[in-house]
């Protein structure tokens, strides 16, 4: 992933929260973006590469640094349903601070 998206590492926010903040404003684009994120959550680890490449490029394009360690930890446990449910929750939760990309 790093070879495709050489974004600097910064310990911090969850990847799914970063994805939520980078959603397009326009409704139709937003819906398409959400569908792609939902699809990412359904892929088994051995088929996730393309979707994850897209997602890391989106975050990097918005000048967000990635927590590569946390992302790697999550991917090492990807087959556990609780990891995917946490990502879904983090993506859908309210953005109380109003931070966007």
ZAVO-449000 format. One record per residue (C-alpha): x, y, z. Coordinates in pm, whole numbers, plus 50000, padded with zeros to 5 digits. Example, Ala and Ser with C-alpha at 12.3 -4.5 7.8 and 13.67 -1.06 7.14 Angstrom:
residues 2
512304955050780513674989450714
***
This chain:
residues 101
500005000050000502755024350091504315019949747501055031449586500375059149838503625070650002501865092450258503795101150573503005081950891501335099851180499955081651479496435093251532493005091051385491265059651268491345053650895487555050650868487125084751037489535099750787487515084250506484315099050651485835133850662487005131350300483545124150158482445145949867479935173249943477765167749635475025142349715475435119249415479205117449454478765112049828476435082349769478905066549527481725072249775479725055750054478945025749834482665021449762483475023150132480744997650207482184974749940485634977850097484184964550422482784933750249486004922250081488034894350235491664903250298492914885549987490644907449765490874941049942493954955249770492244975149493489634990349725492244998549987494495014849725491575037349630490865045749995494455053950088494775076149780491595094949881492945101950228496405111750100494895134149831493285154250109496665158950279495785135350561498685115950710497995079150761498525059451077500215030750895500785010951214497115012151311496025004150956498394974350943497114962151280493524964251155494374945650835496154918351033492784911651199490584919450898488824885950898487414893451244483954908351211484544932051502487244950651305484924957151012482084966951246484384991851419485325006751082481635009650988480855026351321483785050551288482725059450935479095065351031479505082451368478775119351399481635142651335481155163951646484155186051582483105193551226486535185051087486615178550715489325173050457
***
